[in-house]
């Protein structure tokens, strides 16, 4: 398993354990004015520390929202507390992926795990939210991607946000429902909207800048902060163009023999129809059309049932 250079330092988030909500690591900031309920979550995966850096910095600002309510969540702290730069992939989760348990069948079922127990604590806050930003990063080097779930309305919201350059509309995750697809977030008729930002490779210094800049823009767009507050804190220039890639097929490992047949380059474009992309025993995934895009491939989490990549194509500009 590849362990890239660790350029980021995991922050001490212990001051933020008690937010006065009755649930550890959850803070609710009230403006006293009408407005949306906005939720920002970091550490859905315990080794994705750029979100923790951004949320820790925001907490230290002592922010008071100008309207609505702001919910700030450090999610899988049990996994984060296991983070070890010498073995950084190990702390992704404790028992299972926290971002695959958000369907009612899992949340209100009989299963049990560290992540399920945490999701059950967080579910009331998630279901209150009108707008969500979930901050993530990726195991392989890649420019930032905004995962917009399965609903075009979320991609439209990302275009209002203005970042990043690549927006992803997915087909859902075969292993289970993600938080940004729960309830009204994936319902075209609901005003709720949710975004998941993949800030780059987990431990690159630039991922922390992307996390902070996206957070500031999200707070501005949602009305939590004003233009002047945001303008003083933005770090990055927005892209000149945003493109939307639509996933048509997940590539899901069936066994430990899974391997790619093309270079493992995220958002690698130009694969012609019929190109063999990956293989697992007798199963071969082929590019289903010209200009096929390989989205977020990686081998660090090879396990039967895990999505190893997605196949998609960009919408015309």
C-alpha positions in Angstrom: 0.0 0.0 0.0 1.4 3.4 -1.0 2.1 5.9 1.8 2.7 9.3 0.2 4.6 12.1 2.0 2.6 13.6 4.8 2.6 17.4 4.4 -0.2 18.2 6.8 -0.3 17.9 10.6 -3.4 16.5 12.2 -4.8 19.3 14.5 -5.6 18.8 18.2 -9.4 19.0 18.1 -9.9 18.1 21.8 -11.1 21.7 22.7 -14.2 21.0 20.5 -15.4 17.8 22.1 -18.2 19.4 24.1 -20.4 21.6 21.9 -23.2 21.8 24.4 -25.5 19.8 22.1 -25.5 16.6 24.1 -23.6 14.9 21.3 -19.8 15.1 21.4 -18.0 16.9 18.6 -21.2 18.6 17.4 -21.7 22.4 17.7 -24.8 24.4 16.8 -24.4 28.1 16.3 -27.6 30.1 16.4 -27.9 33.5 14.8 -31.3 34.4 16.2 -32.4 35.4 12.7 -34.4 33.5 10.1 -32.4 31.6 7.6 -31.4 28.1 6.5 -29.9 25.4 8.7 -26.4 24.8 7.3 -24.2 21.8 8.2 -20.5 21.4 7.6 -18.9 18.1 8.4 -15.3 17.0 8.5 -13.7 13.7 9.3 -16.3 11.5 7.7 -13.1 9.4 7.2 -10.6 9.6 10.0 -7.5 10.0 7.8 -8.9 12.9 5.7 -7.4 15.6 7.9 -7.8 18.6 5.6 -11.4 19.0 6.7 -10.4 18.9 10.4 -7.8 21.6 9.7 -10.4 23.8 8.1 -13.1 23.2 10.8 -10.6 23.7 13.6 -9.5 27.0 12.0 -13.2 28.1 11.7 -13.9 27.2 15.4 -10.9 29.3 16.4 -12.5 32.3 14.6 -15.4 32.4 17.1 -17.8 32.8 14.2 -21.3 34.0 14.8 -23.6 33.3 11.9 -25.4 36.3 10.4 -28.6 34.3 9.7 -30.0 30.8 10.3 -28.2 28.1 12.2 -24.8 26.6 11.6 -24.0 23.0 12.6 -20.4 22.0 12.7 -19.5 18.3 13.0 -16.3 16.4 13.5 -17.7 13.0 12.5 -15.6 9.9 12.9 -13.4 11.1 15.7 -12.9 7.5 16.9 -11.1 6.8 13.6 -9.2 10.1 13.6 -7.8 9.4 17.0 -6.0 6.4 15.5 -4.3 8.5 12.9 -0.6 7.6 12.6 1.6 9.2 9.9 3.5 6.0 9.7 0.4 4.1 8.6 -2.0 6.8 7.5 -4.5 4.7 5.6 -5.4 2.6 8.7 -7.5 5.4 10.3 -10.0 5.7 7.5 -12.5 4.0 9.7 -12.8 1.7 12.7 -15.3 -1.0 11.7 -16.8 0.2 8.4 -17.1 3.2 6.1 -19.2 6.0 7.8 -20.2 7.2 4.4 -22.1 4.1 3.4 -24.6 3.8 6.3 -27.0 6.7 5.7 -30.0 4.7 4.4 -32.9 4.2 6.8 -32.4 0.4 6.5 -29.0 0.8 8.1 -29.6 3.7 10.5 -32.8 2.2 11.9 -31.9 -1.5 11.5 -30.3 -4.0 13.9 -26.7 -3.7 12.8 -24.0 -2.4 15.1 -20.6 -0.8 14.5 -18.6 2.2 15.7 -19.6 4.0 12.6 -23.3 3.1 12.8 -23.5 4.3 16.3 -21.9 7.6 15.3 -24.2 8.0 12.3 -27.2 7.4 14.6 -26.0 10.2 16.8 -25.6 12.6 13.9 -28.8 11.7 12.0 -31.0 14.2 13.7 -28.6 17.0 12.9 -28.2 15.9 9.2 -32.0 15.6 8.8 -32.5 19.2 10.1 -30.1 20.6 7.6 -31.1 22.5 4.5 -27.6 22.8 3.1 -24.6 20.5 3.7 -20.9 20.6 2.9 -19.1 17.4 3.6 -15.3 17.8 3.4 -13.2 14.9 2.1 -9.9 14.1 0.3 -8.6 11.3 -1.9 -6.1 8.5 -1.7 -4.5 9.2 -5.1 -3.3 12.6 -6.4 -6.1 14.4 -8.2 -7.3 17.9 -8.8 -10.3 18.7 -6.5 -13.7 17.2 -7.4 -17.1 18.3 -6.1 -19.3 15.2 -5.7 -22.9 16.3 -6.2 -24.6 13.1 -5.4 -27.2 11.9 -7.9 -29.2 15.2 -8.3 -28.6 17.9 -10.9 -29.7 20.5 -8.4 -26.6 19.9 -6.4 -24.4 20.5 -9.4 -26.3 23.7 -10.1 -25.5 24.8 -6.5 -21.8 23.9 -7.0 -21.8 26.2 -10.1 -23.2 29.0 -7.9 -20.4 28.2 -5.5 -17.9 28.6 -8.3 -15.5 25.9 -7.3 -13.9 23.5 -8.1 -13.4 23.0 -11.8 -14.7 19.4 -11.9 -18.2 18.5 -10.7 -19.3 14.9 -10.4 -22.8 13.5 -10.8 -22.8 10.0 -9.6 -25.1 6.9 -9.9 -25.1 6.3 -6.1 -22.7 4.1 -4.2 -23.2 0.3 -4.5 -22.0 -0.3 -1.0 -24.5 2.0 0.7 -26.1 5.5 0.9 -23.8 8.5 1.4 -24.8 11.3 3.6 -25.1 13.8 0.8 -27.7 11.5 -0.9 -29.9 11.0 2.2 -33.5 12.1 2.1 -34.2 15.4 0.4 -30.6 15.9 -0.7 -31.2 13.5 -3.6 -34.9 14.5 -4.3 -35.2 16.9 -7.2 -38.4 18.3 -5.7 -36.8 19.1 -2.3 -35.1 22.5 -1.7 -32.4 20.7 0.3 -28.9 20.7 -1.3 -25.7 18.9 -0.4 -22.2 18.9 -1.7 -19.1 16.7 -1.0 -15.8 18.3 -1.8 -12.8 16.0 -2.5 -10.0 18.4 -1.8 -7.1 16.5 -3.5 -4.7 13.9 -2.2 -5.2 13.3 1.5 -2.0 14.7 2.9 -0.9 17.3 0.3 -0.6 20.8 1.7 -2.8 22.1 -1.1 -5.7 20.0 0.2 -6.0 22.1 3.3 -6.1 25.3 1.2 -8.9 23.8 -0.9 -10.8 22.7 2.2 -10.6 26.2 3.7 -11.4 28.1 0.5 -14.4 25.9 -0.3 -15.7 26.2 3.3 -15.5 30.0 3.1 -17.3 30.1 -0.2 -20.0 27.8 1.1 -20.6 29.9 4.2 -20.8 33.0 1.9 -23.2 31.4 -0.5 -25.4 30.0 2.2 -25.7 33.4 3.9 -23.9 32.4 7.1 -21.2 35.0 6.6 -21.2 38.3 4.6 -19.1 39.2 1.6 -16.6 41.2 3.5 -15.9 38.4 6.0 -15.4 35.9 3.1 -13.3 38.3 1.0 -10.7 38.6 3.7 -10.3 34.8 4.0 -10.4 33.4 0.5 -7.1 31.8 -0.6 -7.6 30.5 -4.1 -8.7 31.8 -7.4 -11.9 30.1 -8.8 -11.5 28.1 -12.1 -12.3 29.9 -15.3 -14.6 27.0 -16.3 -16.5 24.3 -14.4 -17.2 20.9 -16.1 -19.6 18.2 -15.1 -18.7 14.6 -15.5 -21.6 12.1 -15.3 -20.8 8.7 -14.0 -22.5 5.9 -15.9 -20.9 2.8 -14.3 -19.1 2.0 -11.0 -16.2 -0.4 -11.0 -16.7 -2.6 -8.0 -14.1 -5.1 -6.9 -15.3 -8.7 -6.7 -12.1 -10.2 -5.2 -8.5 -9.3 -4.1 -7.4 -10.1 -7.7 -8.8 -6.8 -9.0 -6.4 -4.6 -11.0 -6.5 -1.8 -13.5 -5.5 -2.2 -17.1 -4.9 1.5 -17.8 -2.8 4.0 -15.8 -4.3 4.9 -12.5 -4.9 8.6 -13.2 -7.9 10.2 -11.7 -10.0 12.2 -14.2 -7.9 10.5 -16.9 -9.7 11.3 -20.2 -9.7 10.1 -23.8 -10.2 6.4 -23.4 -11.9 5.1 -26.6 -15.0 2.9 -26.5 -14.0 -0.8 -25.9 -10.7 0.0 -24.1 -10.2 -2.5 -21.3 -10.1 -0.5 -18.1 -10.0 -3.0 -15.2 -10.2 -6.7 -14.6 -11.2 -9.0 -11.8 -10.9 -12.7 -12.7 -13.1 -13.1 -15.8 -14.8 -9.8 -15.3 -13.4 -7.0 -17.5 -14.7 -3.5 -17.5 -14.5 -1.8 -20.9 -14.9 1.9 -21.7 -18.5 2.1 -22.8 -18.0 5.1 -25.1 -15.3 7.4 -26.6 -13.7 10.0 -24.3 -14.4 7.9 -21.3 -13.2 9.4 -18.0 -11.7 7.3 -15.2 -12.9 8.9 -12.0 -11.1 8.5 -8.7 -9.4 5.2 -9.3 -7.3 3.8 -6.5 -5.9 0.6 -5.0 -5.4 1.6 -1.4 -8.8 0.3 -0.3 -9.0 -2.9 -2.3 -11.6 -5.1 -0.8 -14.5 -7.2 -2.4 -17.5 -4.9 -2.6 -15.5 -1.6 -2.6 -15.8 0.8 -5.5 -12.4 1.1 -7.1 -13.3 3.7 -9.7 -16.1 5.1 -11.8 -16.5 5.4 -15.5 -18.1 8.6 -16.8 -18.0 11.3 -19.4 -18.0 15.1 -19.4 -21.1 17.1 -20.4 -20.5 19.3 -23.4 -19.5 22.8 -22.5 
